[in-house]
Amino acid sequence: MTSVSGHLLGLEFKAQFQKWHSCNPVLLFDAEVEKYCTHTHTHLCTSGWIMCVVIAVAPLSVCVPVKPSVQVFRARFSEITPNSIRRACDMLTEPDGNVSDAVDVRQELDLRIGASFTRFQTLRLQKTFPASLANQLISYGSCQFPTLGFVVERFKSIQAFIPETFYKIRVLHEVEEESVEFSWKRNRLFNHTACLVIYQICMEDPIATVTSVTSKPKSKWRPLPLDTVEMEKLVSRKLRIGAKETMKIAEKLYTQGLISYPRTETNLFPKDLALGPLVEHQTHSPSWGAFARGVMEQPGGPNPRQGTKTDQAHPPIHPIKYTNTLQGNEQRVYEFIVRHFLACVSLDAVGQETVVEVEMAHERFSANGLMIIRRNYLDVYPYDRWSTKVIPVYEQGSQFQPSAIEMLDGQTSPPQLLTEADLISLMEKHGIGTDATHADHIETIKSRMYVGLTADQRFLPGELGMGLVEGYNSMGYEMSKPHLRAELEADLKLVSEGRKDKQSVLRHHIHKYKSVFVESVKKAKRLDEALSIYLGAAQEFSESEQQDMEMPLPVRKCPQCGRDMVLRRRKEGNGKYLSCVGYPECKCSVWFPDTVLEVNRDESVSVCLCLSVCLSVCLSVCLSVCLLYLSVCLPACLPARPDGSGDSHIKES
């Protein structure tokens, strides 16, 4: 038995397209790609005739060519325990080709889109802003940019926010040592005069009458079973550990056999999963062991609150066994997973809520009180808060004179900058990335310096990030918006379900992103202008240098090496020539004579325009000359035969 870390197969362009200056980046949308094995795999192909793997489609293409008789199956397991592995080997399934197709489409599109835009941005902007970006990799990704867009959009909404002054009335009532605050049912008004009139009316008749006293049971629900996205958000909020580190720790705990598989979209436990033994393991803990024993003794035993999501592959994240040997953040993440699991299989917290409503000068006010009867899951889950709020006993119909009636003012507040948990929520809502990639996309925009973090760990866009988003927005392409990627993710889901064809989805999205790329290159000056606001004036270039930066499109294939030939301008004069992109390795070129005044590439024709015109003219002239020769010149020049068969003589000639 062996394993690999990460994907068994990778995808890359063929060698002639791998160098950044080897071709125009637009060609990467159609360039040949090939898969390569990321691991030494000889032993996979020779060690046995049946191979059991978690995701079994890649080994088909790796091993079948080497050993055609090999049989490949998928073994589904979510925890590394002997029983789980044996159970998976007893229930092997055929690999799902549809899921593999969806993975292939995502991988190929991410490669083509990312490489083309990244090369274009980096090569252009390094020259345009050498002082700031000379050594900066300016990457693009169809998930990465919408993630950046969420941060920029929130920041710009804060900048554009205009606060408004509001007014409200508050009633205070002191009973013995308790002070009760009654909130205005209108909440607040934005008209000072209107609020002042109501306040004065209340002051003229400051007697409050209790109109209703209601008491009803109140529950605080225990958490749902833990999926990947919820784990990332909660650990970020509660433990202040980033999503990237959280996933790294969770994967390590999984490989140690301490927790179940941490990449799951499921938040409901399958009926055949025995929860009792999992709770039993946790009874050994001095911190939460007593609570775990209580869960085992509650009526019906462990009783999870169930969600509605399932990926049909893995159960919610849960502990497999107890350990007390961990330290640092590993211990904190493990403890969170255990406490969350115990909380979700226990009982909701139960309380009694009292609501008192009063009326004064025809204005209504209310106050709430809460008495917690049974804390239940809160005893093991310190990440939630629920506090008792005591209010005196009021009787319906009774009256009292408030201790104070106040008219207060305030201002509306702008939204806050996004936290990592907020950002993950937006990515999930708009279908950007997957539960397995959210952390990676966030880490990328941080490492590229597109965004930074404030002291309280909120995302603030950097100058480069702001300029890129505003530049593409000014072109009319909302590449920082989630629509393009969300449509792709929806199509990938249909491919994985067998409801859409792999090749048609691939062709559609390549064409769509290629069209956006071509137009973006034409409007690249707008990108320069947007970034110059943040990075200073853009570098000035001569007309010829500017044309060199515009990345000429291919005209024809090189007759010597087969690579593309592009139209270039001579360094001296106005002449042009065709040059192979493989220069200096390939020095093939076609020079136009000085008598050629202008040369342009025309995308509206499918063959070389000058060649087609030349052929047409030449054929037309040659045909006319030949007909003239046969019909006029030749009979006049050749003598007739003595027998008078001149026509036959002409035909033979």
C-alpha positions as CSV (number, residue, x, y, z in Angstrom):
1,M,0.0,0.0,0.0
2,T,1.3,3.5,-0.9
3,S,0.0,7.0,-1.3
4,V,0.7,10.3,-2.9
5,S,0.3,13.8,-1.6
6,G,-1.7,16.1,-3.9
7,H,-2.7,15.3,-7.5
8,L,-1.1,12.3,-9.2
9,L,-1.2,14.1,-12.6
10,G,-0.5,17.7,-13.4
11,L,-1.2,19.7,-16.5
12,E,1.3,21.9,-18.4
13,F,1.8,23.5,-21.8
14,K,4.1,21.7,-24.2
15,A,7.8,22.8,-24.1
16,Q,7.6,25.4,-26.9
17,F,5.0,27.4,-24.9
18,Q,6.4,27.2,-21.4
19,K,8.9,30.2,-21.7
20,W,7.2,33.5,-21.1
21,H,8.6,35.1,-24.3
22,S,7.9,32.1,-26.4
23,C,4.6,33.3,-27.8
24,N,1.9,35.8,-27.6
25,P,-0.1,35.0,-24.4
26,V,-3.3,34.9,-26.4
27,L,-2.0,31.7,-28.0
28,L,-2.1,29.9,-24.7
29,F,-5.9,29.6,-25.0
30,D,-5.4,27.2,-27.9
31,A,-1.8,25.9,-27.3
32,E,-1.2,22.2,-26.8
33,V,-1.2,20.9,-23.3
34,E,-0.1,17.6,-21.8
35,K,-0.4,15.8,-18.5
36,Y,2.6,14.8,-16.5
37,C,3.0,12.6,-13.5
38,T,3.8,14.6,-10.4
39,H,5.1,11.5,-8.5
40,T,7.2,8.4,-9.2
41,H,4.6,5.9,-10.1
42,T,6.4,2.8,-11.4
43,H,5.5,0.9,-8.2
44,L,1.8,1.7,-8.7
45,C,1.8,0.0,-12.1
46,T,3.7,-3.1,-11.1
47,S,2.9,-3.9,-7.5
48,G,-0.5,-5.5,-8.1
49,W,-3.3,-6.3,-10.5
50,I,-5.9,-4.5,-8.4
51,M,-5.4,-1.0,-7.2
52,C,-7.6,0.8,-4.6
53,V,-7.3,4.5,-4.4
54,V,-9.4,7.4,-3.0
55,I,-9.8,9.1,-6.4
56,A,-9.1,6.4,-9.0
57,V,-9.4,8.1,-12.4
58,A,-5.8,9.5,-12.7
59,P,-4.3,6.1,-12.2
60,L,-6.2,4.8,-15.1
61,S,-4.3,7.0,-17.5
62,V,-1.0,6.4,-15.7
63,C,-1.1,2.7,-15.2
64,V,-3.2,1.2,-18.0
65,P,-0.7,2.1,-20.7
66,V,2.0,0.4,-18.7
67,K,-0.1,-2.6,-17.6
68,P,-3.3,-3.0,-19.6
69,S,-4.6,-5.7,-17.4
70,V,-4.6,-3.6,-14.2
71,Q,-8.0,-3.0,-12.6
72,V,-8.7,0.3,-10.9
73,F,-11.4,0.9,-8.3
74,R,-12.4,3.7,-6.0
75,A,-12.3,3.0,-2.3
76,R,-14.3,5.5,-0.2
77,F,-13.2,6.2,3.3
78,S,-13.3,9.3,5.5
79,E,-11.0,8.3,8.4
80,I,-7.7,6.5,8.6
81,T,-8.6,3.5,10.9
82,P,-8.3,-0.2,10.2
83,N,-12.1,-0.8,10.3
84,S,-12.8,2.1,7.9
85,I,-10.1,0.9,5.4
86,R,-11.4,-2.7,5.5
87,R,-14.9,-1.5,5.0
88,A,-13.9,0.6,2.0
89,C,-12.1,-2.4,0.5
90,D,-15.2,-4.5,0.9
91,M,-17.3,-1.9,-1.0
92,L,-15.1,-0.9,-4.0
93,T,-16.8,1.1,-6.7
94,E,-16.0,2.0,-10.3
95,P,-14.3,5.4,-10.9
96,D,-16.7,8.1,-11.8
97,G,-15.7,9.5,-15.2
98,N,-18.0,12.5,-15.0
99,V,-16.3,13.7,-11.8
100,S,-12.9,13.2,-13.5
101,D,-14.1,15.2,-16.6
102,A,-15.1,18.1,-14.3
103,V,-11.7,18.1,-12.7
104,D,-10.0,18.1,-16.1
105,V,-12.0,21.0,-17.3
106,R,-11.3,23.1,-14.2
107,Q,-7.6,22.2,-14.3
108,E,-7.2,23.1,-18.0
109,L,-9.2,26.3,-17.9
110,D,-7.3,27.5,-14.8
111,L,-4.0,26.8,-16.6
112,R,-5.0,28.6,-19.8
113,I,-6.8,31.6,-18.2
114,G,-4.2,32.1,-15.5
115,A,-1.1,31.8,-17.6
116,S,-2.4,34.1,-20.4
117,F,-3.5,36.9,-18.2
118,T,-0.6,36.6,-15.8
119,R,2.0,36.8,-18.6
120,F,0.2,39.8,-20.2
121,Q,-0.2,41.7,-16.9
122,T,3.3,41.0,-15.7
123,L,5.2,41.7,-18.9
124,R,3.3,44.9,-19.6
125,L,3.2,46.4,-16.1
126,Q,6.8,45.6,-15.2
127,K,7.8,47.8,-18.2
128,T,5.2,50.4,-17.5
129,F,6.0,50.8,-13.8
130,P,9.6,49.7,-13.4
131,A,10.1,51.6,-10.1
132,S,7.3,49.8,-8.4
133,L,6.8,46.5,-10.2
134,A,10.1,45.6,-11.8
135,N,10.3,42.3,-10.0
136,Q,6.6,41.8,-9.2
137,L,4.7,38.8,-10.4
138,I,1.2,40.1,-11.2
139,S,-0.8,37.0,-11.3
140,Y,-4.4,36.5,-12.4
141,G,-6.8,33.7,-11.6
142,S,-10.6,33.4,-12.3
143,C,-11.1,32.7,-8.6
144,Q,-8.3,34.9,-7.3
145,F,-9.7,38.1,-8.9
146,P,-13.3,37.8,-7.7
147,T,-11.8,37.2,-4.2
148,L,-9.8,40.4,-4.5
149,G,-13.0,42.1,-5.9
150,F,-14.9,41.4,-2.7
151,V,-12.3,43.1,-0.6
152,V,-12.1,46.2,-3.0
153,E,-15.9,46.5,-3.2
154,R,-16.3,46.5,0.5
155,F,-13.5,49.1,0.9
156,K,-15.0,51.4,-1.8
157,S,-18.5,51.1,-0.2
158,I,-16.9,52.3,3.1
159,Q,-15.3,55.2,1.3
160,A,-18.5,56.2,-0.4
161,F,-20.6,55.9,2.7
162,I,-22.2,59.1,3.9
163,P,-23.4,59.0,7.6
164,E,-26.8,60.1,8.5
165,T,-27.9,61.5,11.8
166,F,-30.8,59.7,13.5
167,Y,-32.9,60.3,16.7
168,K,-34.6,58.0,19.1
169,I,-36.4,58.0,22.5
170,R,-35.3,55.8,25.4
171,V,-37.3,55.1,28.6
172,L,-35.6,54.0,31.8
173,H,-37.3,52.5,34.9
174,E,-35.4,51.8,38.1
175,V,-37.0,49.2,40.4
176,E,-35.0,48.7,43.7
177,E,-31.5,48.1,42.4
178,E,-32.5,47.0,38.9
179,S,-32.6,49.4,35.9
180,V,-34.7,48.4,33.0
181,E,-34.3,50.0,29.5
182,F,-37.4,50.1,27.3
183,S,-36.6,50.4,23.6
184,W,-38.8,52.5,21.2
185,K,-40.9,50.5,18.8
186,R,-40.2,53.0,16.1
187,N,-36.5,52.3,16.6
188,R,-35.3,55.6,15.2
189,L,-36.3,58.6,13.0
190,F,-34.1,60.6,10.7
191,N,-36.2,63.8,11.1
192,H,-35.1,65.8,14.2
193,T,-38.3,67.9,14.4
194,A,-40.6,64.9,14.2
195,C,-38.7,63.1,17.0
196,L,-38.6,66.2,19.1
197,V,-42.4,66.7,18.9
198,I,-43.0,63.1,20.0
199,Y,-40.5,63.4,22.8
200,Q,-42.3,66.6,24.1
201,I,-45.7,64.9,24.0
202,C,-44.2,62.0,26.1
203,M,-42.7,64.5,28.6
204,E,-46.1,66.2,29.0
205,D,-47.8,62.9,30.0
206,P,-44.9,60.8,31.5
207,I,-47.0,57.8,32.7
208,A,-46.3,54.4,31.2
209,T,-49.0,51.7,31.1
210,V,-48.0,48.0,30.9
211,T,-50.0,46.8,27.9
212,S,-48.8,43.2,27.8
213,V,-46.5,40.8,29.6
214,T,-45.7,37.6,27.7
215,S,-43.5,34.7,28.7
216,K,-42.5,31.9,26.4
217,P,-39.9,29.2,26.1
218,K,-36.7,30.2,24.3
219,S,-34.1,27.9,22.9
220,K,-30.6,28.5,21.6
221,W,-29.9,25.9,19.0
222,R,-26.8,23.7,19.2
223,P,-24.5,24.0,16.2
224,L,-24.9,22.0,13.0
225,P,-22.4,19.2,12.2
226,L,-19.1,20.7,10.9
227,D,-18.3,21.0,7.2
228,T,-15.1,22.5,5.8
229,V,-16.3,26.0,5.1
230,E,-18.0,26.3,8.5
231,M,-14.8,25.0,10.2
232,E,-12.7,27.6,8.3
233,K,-15.1,30.5,9.3
234,L,-15.5,29.5,12.9
235,V,-11.8,28.8,13.6
236,S,-11.0,32.2,12.0
237,R,-13.6,34.0,14.2
238,K,-13.2,32.1,17.4
239,L,-9.5,31.1,17.5
240,R,-8.0,33.8,15.2
241,I,-6.3,31.1,13.1
242,G,-6.2,31.7,9.3
243,A,-8.0,29.3,6.9
244,K,-4.8,28.2,5.3
245,E,-3.2,27.2,8.6
246,T,-6.5,25.7,9.8
247,M,-6.6,23.3,6.8
248,K,-3.0,22.4,7.1
249,I,-3.5,21.5,10.8
250,A,-6.8,19.6,10.0
251,E,-5.1,17.5,7.3
252,K,-2.3,16.7,9.7
253,L,-4.8,15.6,12.4
254,Y,-6.5,13.5,9.7
255,T,-3.3,11.7,8.6
256,Q,-2.6,11.0,12.3
257,G,-6.0,9.3,12.6
258,L,-7.4,11.8,15.1
259,I,-10.2,13.3,13.0
260,S,-12.2,12.4,9.9
261,Y,-11.5,13.7,6.4
262,P,-11.5,17.5,6.7
263,R,-12.6,18.4,3.1
264,T,-16.3,17.8,3.1
265,E,-19.5,19.7,2.1
266,T,-21.7,17.6,4.3
267,N,-23.4,18.9,7.5
268,L,-25.6,15.9,8.3
269,F,-24.4,12.5,9.8
270,P,-25.3,9.4,7.8
271,K,-27.7,7.0,9.6
272,D,-25.2,4.2,9.5
273,L,-22.4,6.1,11.3
274,A,-22.2,4.9,14.9
275,L,-21.8,8.1,17.0
276,G,-21.8,6.3,20.4
277,P,-18.3,4.9,20.2
278,L,-17.0,8.3,19.0
279,V,-18.5,10.0,22.1
280,E,-17.2,7.2,24.3
281,H,-13.6,7.9,23.3
282,Q,-13.9,11.5,24.6
283,T,-15.0,10.4,28.1
284,H,-11.3,10.1,29.0
285,S,-10.7,13.8,28.8
286,P,-10.4,15.7,32.1
287,S,-11.8,18.8,30.4
288,W,-14.9,17.5,28.5
289,G,-15.1,13.9,29.6
290,A,-17.9,14.5,32.1
291,F,-20.0,16.2,29.4
292,A,-19.3,13.3,27.0
293,R,-20.6,10.9,29.7
294,G,-23.7,13.0,30.0
295,V,-24.3,12.8,26.3
296,M,-24.1,9.0,26.5
297,E,-26.7,9.0,29.3
298,Q,-29.2,11.4,27.7
299,P,-32.4,9.8,26.4
300,G,-31.7,8.3,23.0
301,G,-27.9,8.8,23.4
302,P,-26.1,11.1,21.0
303,N,-28.7,13.1,19.1
304,P,-27.2,15.3,16.3
305,R,-28.9,18.3,14.9
306,Q,-28.9,17.7,11.2
307,G,-28.2,20.1,8.3
308,T,-29.3,19.8,4.7
309,K,-26.1,19.5,2.7
310,T,-24.3,16.4,1.6
311,D,-21.6,15.7,-1.0
312,Q,-22.4,12.0,-1.0
313,A,-18.7,11.3,-0.3
314,H,-17.7,12.2,3.3
315,P,-19.5,12.8,6.6
316,P,-19.1,16.0,8.7
317,I,-15.8,16.6,10.3
318,H,-15.6,14.8,13.7
319,P,-13.0,13.3,16.1
320,I,-12.0,9.7,15.7
321,K,-10.2,9.2,19.0
322,Y,-9.1,11.1,22.1
323,T,-5.6,12.4,22.5
324,N,-3.8,14.7,25.0
325,T,-0.4,14.9,23.3
326,L,-1.0,17.9,21.0
327,Q,0.3,21.4,21.6
328,G,-0.1,24.9,20.3
329,N,-2.6,25.5,17.5
330,E,-2.9,21.8,16.7
331,Q,-4.3,21.3,20.2
332,R,-6.6,24.3,19.8
333,V,-8.0,23.2,16.5
334,Y,-8.4,19.6,17.7
335,E,-10.2,20.8,20.9
336,F,-12.5,23.0,18.8
337,I,-13.5,20.0,16.6
338,V,-14.2,17.8,19.6
339,R,-16.2,20.4,21.4
340,H,-18.2,21.2,18.3
341,F,-18.9,17.5,17.8
342,L,-20.0,17.0,21.4
343,A,-22.2,20.2,21.2
344,C,-24.0,19.1,18.0
345,V,-24.9,15.6,19.4
346,S,-26.2,17.0,22.7
347,L,-29.2,19.2,23.4
348,D,-30.2,22.8,22.7
349,A,-29.9,25.3,25.5
350,V,-33.4,26.1,27.1
351,G,-34.6,29.3,28.6
352,Q,-37.6,31.4,29.4
353,E,-38.0,34.8,27.7
354,T,-40.2,37.6,29.1
355,V,-41.3,40.5,26.9
356,V,-42.9,43.6,28.6
357,E,-44.6,46.2,26.4
358,V,-45.7,49.6,27.7
359,E,-47.5,52.6,26.1
360,M,-46.9,56.2,26.9
361,A,-48.6,59.1,25.0
362,H,-49.6,56.6,22.4
363,E,-46.0,55.6,21.8
364,R,-45.0,52.0,22.4
365,F,-41.8,50.7,24.1
366,S,-40.6,47.2,25.1
367,A,-38.1,45.4,27.3
368,N,-36.9,41.8,27.2
369,G,-35.7,39.5,30.0
370,L,-34.2,36.1,29.8
371,M,-33.8,33.3,32.3
372,I,-31.7,30.3,31.3
373,I,-33.2,27.0,32.6
374,R,-30.7,24.4,31.1
375,R,-27.5,25.3,29.5
376,N,-27.0,21.9,27.9
377,Y,-24.6,22.2,24.9
378,L,-23.3,25.6,26.2
379,D,-21.5,23.7,29.0
380,V,-19.1,22.2,26.4
381,Y,-19.1,24.9,23.8
382,P,-17.5,28.2,25.1
383,Y,-17.6,29.7,21.6
384,D,-21.3,30.7,21.9
385,R,-22.6,33.2,24.5
386,W,-26.1,33.3,26.0
387,S,-26.5,35.4,29.1
388,T,-29.3,35.8,31.7
389,K,-31.0,39.2,31.6
390,V,-33.1,39.9,34.7
391,I,-36.0,42.3,34.7
392,P,-38.5,42.9,37.5
393,V,-42.0,41.4,37.5
394,Y,-44.6,43.6,35.7
395,E,-48.4,43.1,35.6
396,Q,-50.5,43.9,32.7
397,G,-52.5,47.1,33.2
398,S,-50.2,48.5,35.9
399,Q,-48.6,51.9,35.5
400,F,-45.3,53.5,36.5
401,Q,-43.5,56.8,36.1
402,P,-40.2,56.3,34.3
403,S,-37.0,57.3,36.0
404,A,-35.9,59.1,32.8
405,I,-37.1,59.8,29.3
406,E,-34.3,60.6,27.0
407,M,-34.0,61.8,23.4
408,L,-30.8,60.5,21.9
409,D,-29.0,61.1,18.6
410,G,-26.5,59.0,16.7
411,Q,-25.1,58.4,13.3
412,T,-25.4,55.5,10.9
413,S,-22.2,53.5,10.6
414,P,-20.5,52.2,7.5
415,P,-20.0,48.5,7.0
416,Q,-16.8,47.1,8.4
417,L,-13.9,45.8,6.4
418,L,-14.1,42.1,5.7
419,T,-12.7,39.4,8.0
420,E,-11.5,36.1,6.6
421,A,-14.7,34.5,7.7
422,D,-16.7,37.2,5.9
423,L,-14.6,36.6,2.8
424,I,-15.1,32.8,2.8
425,S,-18.9,33.4,3.3
426,L,-19.0,35.6,0.2
427,M,-16.9,33.1,-1.8
428,E,-19.3,30.3,-0.9
429,K,-22.4,32.3,-1.6
430,H,-21.2,33.3,-5.1
431,G,-19.7,29.9,-6.0
432,I,-16.1,31.1,-6.1
433,G,-13.7,28.2,-5.7
434,T,-14.5,25.1,-3.6
435,D,-14.3,24.2,0.1
436,A,-10.8,22.8,-0.7
437,T,-9.5,26.0,-2.4
438,H,-11.0,29.0,-0.5
439,A,-7.9,29.2,1.7
440,D,-5.5,29.0,-1.2
441,H,-7.2,31.9,-3.1
442,I,-7.1,34.1,0.0
443,E,-3.5,33.3,0.6
444,T,-2.6,34.1,-3.0
445,I,-4.1,37.7,-2.9
446,K,-2.2,38.2,0.3
447,S,1.2,36.9,-1.0
448,R,0.8,39.0,-4.2
449,M,0.3,42.1,-2.0
450,Y,-3.1,42.8,-3.6
451,V,-4.5,43.0,-0.1
452,G,-3.1,43.5,3.5
453,L,-4.4,43.0,7.0
454,T,-5.3,45.6,9.6
455,A,-4.4,45.2,13.2
456,D,-7.7,43.6,13.9
457,Q,-7.2,41.1,11.0
458,R,-9.5,42.7,8.5
459,F,-8.7,42.9,4.8
460,L,-7.6,46.2,3.3
461,P,-6.9,46.4,-0.5
462,G,-3.4,47.4,-1.5
463,E,-2.5,50.0,-4.2
464,L,-1.8,47.3,-6.8
465,G,-5.0,45.4,-6.0
466,M,-7.1,48.6,-6.2
467,G,-5.5,49.6,-9.5
468,L,-6.0,46.2,-11.2
469,V,-9.7,46.1,-10.2
470,E,-10.4,49.7,-11.3
471,G,-8.4,49.2,-14.5
472,Y,-10.4,46.2,-15.7
473,N,-13.7,47.8,-14.5
474,S,-12.9,50.8,-16.7
475,M,-12.6,48.5,-19.7
476,G,-16.2,47.4,-19.1
477,Y,-15.2,43.9,-18.0
478,E,-16.1,43.1,-14.4
479,M,-13.4,40.5,-14.0
480,S,-13.3,41.2,-10.3
481,K,-17.0,40.3,-10.1
482,P,-18.1,36.7,-9.4
483,H,-20.3,36.2,-12.5
484,L,-17.8,34.7,-14.9
485,R,-16.4,32.2,-12.4
486,A,-19.8,31.4,-10.9
487,E,-21.1,30.4,-14.4
488,L,-18.1,28.2,-14.9
489,E,-18.6,26.5,-11.5
490,A,-22.2,25.9,-12.3
491,D,-21.2,24.2,-15.6
492,L,-18.6,22.1,-13.9
493,K,-21.3,20.8,-11.5
494,L,-23.4,19.8,-14.5
495,V,-20.4,18.0,-16.0
496,S,-19.8,16.1,-12.8
497,E,-23.4,15.0,-12.9
498,G,-23.2,13.9,-16.5
499,R,-25.7,16.6,-17.6
500,K,-23.2,18.5,-19.8
501,D,-20.5,17.5,-22.2
502,K,-16.9,18.0,-21.1
503,Q,-15.6,19.3,-24.5
504,S,-18.6,21.7,-25.1
505,V,-18.1,23.3,-21.7
506,L,-14.3,23.6,-22.3
507,R,-14.8,25.2,-25.7
508,H,-17.4,27.6,-24.5
509,H,-15.4,29.0,-21.6
510,I,-12.1,29.1,-23.5
511,H,-13.9,31.2,-26.2
512,K,-15.5,33.5,-23.6
513,Y,-12.3,34.2,-21.7
514,K,-10.2,34.5,-24.9
515,S,-12.6,37.2,-26.2
516,V,-12.2,39.1,-22.9
517,F,-8.4,38.7,-23.1
518,V,-8.2,40.1,-26.7
519,E,-10.3,43.1,-25.8
520,S,-8.3,43.7,-22.6
521,V,-5.1,43.8,-24.5
522,K,-6.6,46.4,-26.9
523,K,-7.6,48.5,-24.0
524,A,-4.5,48.0,-21.9
525,K,-3.9,51.7,-21.7
526,R,-6.8,52.0,-19.3
527,L,-5.0,49.5,-17.0
528,D,-1.9,51.8,-17.0
529,E,-4.1,54.9,-16.3
530,A,-5.8,53.2,-13.3
531,L,-2.6,52.0,-11.8
532,S,-0.8,55.4,-12.3
533,I,-3.2,56.9,-9.7
534,Y,-1.6,54.6,-7.1
535,L,1.9,53.9,-8.4
536,G,2.8,57.2,-10.0
537,A,3.1,58.2,-13.7
538,A,3.5,55.4,-16.2
539,Q,6.7,55.0,-18.2
540,E,6.6,56.9,-21.5
541,F,7.4,54.8,-24.6
542,S,8.0,55.7,-28.3
543,E,5.5,54.6,-30.9
544,S,7.7,51.6,-31.9
545,E,8.2,50.5,-28.3
546,Q,4.5,50.9,-27.7
547,Q,3.8,48.6,-30.6
548,D,6.2,46.0,-29.3
549,M,4.4,46.0,-26.0
550,E,1.1,45.3,-27.8
551,M,2.0,41.7,-28.3
552,P,1.5,41.1,-32.0
553,L,-0.8,38.2,-33.0
554,P,0.5,35.3,-35.1
555,V,0.3,35.6,-38.9
556,R,1.5,32.2,-40.0
557,K,3.6,29.2,-38.9
558,C,7.4,29.2,-39.3
559,P,8.5,26.9,-42.2
560,Q,11.6,25.9,-40.2
561,C,10.5,25.2,-36.7
562,G,6.7,25.2,-36.8
563,R,6.3,28.0,-34.3
564,D,4.3,31.2,-34.9
565,M,5.6,34.1,-37.0
566,V,4.5,37.6,-36.1
567,L,4.6,41.0,-37.7
568,R,7.3,43.3,-36.4
569,R,8.6,46.8,-37.2
570,R,12.2,47.4,-38.2
571,K,14.3,49.3,-35.7
572,E,15.2,51.8,-38.3
573,G,12.7,53.2,-40.8
574,N,9.1,52.2,-41.3
575,G,9.6,48.8,-42.8
576,K,8.1,45.6,-41.4
577,Y,9.0,42.0,-41.5
578,L,7.7,38.6,-40.2
579,S,9.8,37.1,-37.5
580,C,9.6,33.7,-35.7
581,V,8.8,33.9,-32.0
582,G,11.5,31.3,-31.5
583,Y,14.2,33.9,-32.2
584,P,17.2,33.7,-31.5
585,E,17.1,29.9,-31.6
586,C,15.2,30.2,-34.9
587,K,16.3,33.0,-37.2
588,C,13.7,32.5,-39.9
589,S,12.2,35.8,-41.1
590,V,10.4,37.3,-44.1
591,W,11.4,40.9,-45.0
592,F,9.0,43.1,-47.0
593,P,10.7,45.3,-49.6
594,D,10.9,49.1,-49.1
595,T,8.3,49.5,-51.8
596,V,5.6,48.0,-49.5
597,L,4.1,51.1,-47.8
598,E,1.9,49.4,-45.2
599,V,1.4,45.9,-43.8
600,N,-1.4,44.9,-41.4
601,R,-2.8,41.7,-40.0
602,D,-6.5,41.2,-41.0
603,E,-8.5,38.8,-38.7
604,S,-11.5,38.8,-41.1
605,V,-9.9,36.4,-43.6
606,S,-8.8,32.8,-43.0
607,V,-5.8,32.8,-45.4
608,C,-3.0,35.3,-46.0
609,L,-4.7,38.2,-47.9
610,C,-1.6,39.2,-50.0
611,L,-1.1,35.6,-51.1
612,S,-4.8,35.2,-52.1
613,V,-4.7,38.5,-54.1
614,C,-1.4,37.6,-55.8
615,L,-2.7,34.2,-56.8
616,S,-5.9,35.6,-58.1
617,V,-4.2,38.2,-60.2
618,C,-1.5,35.9,-61.5
619,L,-3.9,33.2,-62.5
620,S,-6.2,35.7,-64.2
621,V,-3.3,37.2,-66.2
622,C,-1.8,33.9,-67.1
623,L,-5.1,32.5,-68.3
624,S,-5.8,35.6,-70.4
625,V,-2.4,35.4,-72.0
626,C,-2.7,31.7,-72.7
627,L,-6.1,32.1,-74.4
628,L,-4.8,35.0,-76.5
629,Y,-1.8,32.9,-77.6
630,L,-3.9,29.8,-78.5
631,S,-6.6,31.8,-80.3
632,V,-4.6,34.5,-82.1
633,C,-0.9,34.3,-81.9
634,L,-0.3,30.7,-82.5
635,P,-2.4,30.3,-85.7
636,A,-0.8,33.3,-87.2
637,C,2.7,32.2,-86.5
638,L,2.5,28.5,-87.6
639,P,2.3,27.6,-91.3
640,A,-0.4,25.3,-92.5
641,R,0.4,21.7,-93.5
642,P,0.4,20.9,-97.2
643,D,-2.7,18.8,-96.7
644,G,-4.5,21.8,-95.2
645,S,-4.7,20.3,-91.7
646,G,-3.6,23.5,-89.9
647,D,-6.0,23.1,-87.0
648,S,-4.6,19.7,-86.2
649,H,-1.1,21.0,-86.4
650,I,-2.0,23.8,-83.9
651,K,-3.6,21.2,-81.6
652,E,-0.5,19.0,-81.5
653,S,1.7,22.0,-80.9
